[in-house]
Amino acid sequence: MNRSTGTWSLLIIGILGISTSTLWIRLATDQAGMEEVQLAFLRLALALPVLWLLSFREKPTPPGQCASSILLAGGCLALHFGAWMASLAYLSVATSVVLVYLHPVIIYAIEVTRGRAQLKATRVGGVLLTLTGTTVLAWFAEESGQPAIGDQKLWGMALSMIGSLAFVGYLLAGRTATEQMPTITYATRAYAVAAIGLLVWLGTMGSTVIPQSPMGWMFAGLLALFPTLLGHTPLNAALKRLPPTVVSTTYLGEMAGAPLLVWLVIQEAPPTSFWIGGPLVVAGIMAVAWKSESNAEQTGQGQVDSQ
């Protein structure tokens, strides 16, 4: 297995992992009465012991190494989860997800501005194709989604955009940290910061933290295992080998995978737009990632970002 195969394996595992998130959240809220931000905290809190144990197998890293990057990444991850999930109270899922997944364009613009990426036709076309696919997916999604609350729609859109900007910070700060420490060590520390941030959020809002039923614990555990440990963590590992634009774009695979998974498991058919938008998303991801991996290896991506 060469490096390219290993990198693609990380991306595929990560896409499959994060694509289960919507399914577990849907089941947890419907069957166990859980809140979205509560689930965000629990998925991180339950994943932390596993990551902490796995981190003992890695090379010891001083506690203060990359502290600023880890604090920034963890804080941004907490803000991403909190703001985006809060936006679901005011927007349909489709509208919220499309807005929160604008981050590949933001990251690519930042990378080009900083001279770490070039305006390549294939990459620009891949990002545009992916965004076109997500837009198609959302365009007719209202046929099965919850209507937005009229006067509060702009507030929901603002929350979702904040979630997207926060995710940019999470990926860029993670890129810096993973260049200097093992992925598991980074994930353990960043997730811990994010969990603390979400716990403070829940406490401030007076929300429930502990699940009230065994079923709630089960769904929280599934969220910790699949989209967190087997989803976000492999994609964090991919940051060692690929530019943030590529990894950011890969997250959009959830837009294609999640509706299909929900359809297969709980027989909730995706909207008509899925059959057009889904293939566009996958094609866009492949166009960006395929070209960018070879470019990254040629330009020596082991360099550390200057913050």
Residue pairs with C-beta under 8 A, 6 or more apart in sequence:
1 9
3 241
3 297
4 293
7 238
7 241
7 242
7 293
8 289
10 234
10 235
10 237
10 238
10 241
11 234
11 235
11 238
11 247
11 250
11 289
13 230
13 231
13 234
14 230
14 231
14 232
14 233
14 234
14 235
14 238
14 250
15 231
15 250
15 253
15 254
15 257
16 230
16 231
16 257
17 226
17 227
17 228
17 229
17 230
17 231
17 232
17 234
18 227
18 231
18 232
18 235
18 251
18 253
18 254
18 257
19 227
19 231
19 253
19 254
19 256
19 257
19 258
19 260
19 261
20 222
20 226
20 227
20 231
20 258
20 261
21 223
21 226
21 227
21 231
21 254
21 258
22 93
22 254
22 258
22 259
22 261
22 262
23 258
23 261
23 262
23 265
23 266
24 39
24 219
24 222
24 223
24 226
24 227
25 36
25 39
25 223
26 262
26 266
27 219
27 266
28 34
28 39
28 216
28 219
28 220
28 223
29 35
29 36
29 39
31 215
31 219
32 211
32 212
32 213
32 215
32 216
32 219
33 212
33 213
33 216
34 211
34 216
34 219
34 220
35 207
35 208
36 85
36 86
36 88
37 81
37 82
37 85
37 86
37 198
37 201
37 202
37 205
37 207
38 202
38 207
38 208
38 209
38 211
39 85
39 219
39 220
39 223
40 81
40 82
40 85
40 198
41 195
41 198
41 199
41 201
41 202
41 209
42 211
42 220
42 223
42 224
43 220
43 223
43 224
43 227
43 228
44 191
44 192
44 194
44 195
44 198
44 224
44 228
45 195
45 199
45 224
46 220
46 221
46 223
46 224
47 191
47 224
47 225
47 228
47 229
48 188
48 191
48 192
48 195
50 224
50 229
51 184
51 187
51 188
51 191
51 229
51 233
52 188
54 184
55 182
55 184
55 185
55 188
57 184
58 182
58 184
58 185
59 182
61 181
61 182
61 185
65 180
65 181
66 176
66 177
66 180
66 181
66 186
68 307
69 173
69 174
69 176
69 177
69 307
70 173
70 177
70 186
70 189
70 190
70 193
71 193
72 169
72 173
73 169
73 170
73 173
73 174
73 177
73 186
73 190
73 193
74 189
74 190
74 191
74 192
74 193
74 194
74 196
74 197
75 169
75 193
75 194
75 197
76 166
76 167
76 168
76 169
76 170
76 173
77 166
77 167
77 170
77 190
77 191
77 193
77 194
77 197
78 193
78 194
78 195
78 196
78 197
78 198
78 201
79 162
79 163
79 166
79 197
80 100
80 163
80 164
80 166
80 167
80 170
81 163
81 194
81 198
82 163
82 197
82 198
82 201
83 159
83 160
83 162
83 163
83 166
84 96
84 100
84 159
84 160
84 162
84 163
84 164
86 159
87 96
87 99
87 100
87 156
87 157
87 159
87 160
87 163
88 96
88 156
89 149
89 156
90 148
90 149
90 152
90 153
90 155
90 156
90 159
91 99
91 148
91 153
91 156
91 157
91 160
92 141
92 142
92 145
92 146
92 147
92 148
93 141
93 145
93 146
94 137
94 138
94 141
94 142
94 145
94 271
95 138
95 141
95 142
95 145
95 148
95 156
95 157
95 160
96 156
96 160
97 134
97 138
97 255
98 134
98 135
98 137
98 138
99 157
99 160
99 161
99 163
99 164
100 160
100 161
100 163
100 164
100 167
101 134
101 164
101 251
101 252
101 255
102 131
102 161
102 164
103 164
103 165
103 167
103 168
103 171
103 248
103 251
104 127
104 130
104 131
104 245
104 248
104 249
104 251
104 252
104 288
105 127
105 131
106 164
106 165
106 168
107 168
107 171
107 172
107 244
107 245
107 248
108 117
108 123
108 124
108 127
108 245
110 168
110 172
111 117
111 243
111 244
111 245
112 118
112 119
116 243
116 305
117 123
117 243
117 245
118 295
120 291
120 295
122 287
122 288
122 291
123 245
123 287
123 288
123 291
123 292
125 287
126 249
126 283
126 284
126 285
126 286
126 287
126 288
126 289
126 291
127 245
127 249
127 284
127 288
128 284
129 280
129 283
129 284
129 287
130 249
130 252
130 280
130 281
130 284
130 285
130 288
131 284
132 277
132 280
132 284
133 252
133 255
133 256
133 276
133 277
133 278
133 279
133 280
133 281
133 282
133 283
133 284
134 252
134 255
134 277
134 281
135 277
136 273
136 276
136 277
136 280
137 255
137 256
137 259
137 271
137 273
137 274
137 277
137 278
137 281
138 273
138 277
139 273
140 271
140 272
140 273
141 271
141 273
143 271
143 272
144 271
148 156
149 156
167 248
167 251
168 248
170 190
171 239
171 244
171 247
171 248
172 244
172 305
174 186
174 190
174 236
174 239
175 239
175 244
175 305
176 304
176 305
176 307
177 186
177 190
178 186
178 236
178 237
178 239
178 240
179 240
179 302
179 303
179 304
179 305
180 304
183 233
183 236
183 237
183 239
183 240
184 233
186 236
187 232
187 233
187 236
191 228
199 209
202 208
202 209
203 209
211 217
211 220
235 247
235 250
235 251
238 246
238 247
238 250
239 247
241 293
241 296
241 297
241 301
242 289
242 292
242 293
242 296
242 301
243 292
243 295
243 296
243 301
245 288
245 292
246 288
246 289
246 292
246 293
246 296
249 284
249 285
249 288
249 289
250 285
250 289
252 281
252 284
252 285
253 281
253 282
253 285
255 277
255 278
255 281
256 274
256 277
256 278
256 279
256 281
256 282
259 270
259 271
259 274
259 278
260 270
260 274
260 278
262 268
262 270
263 269
263 270
270 278
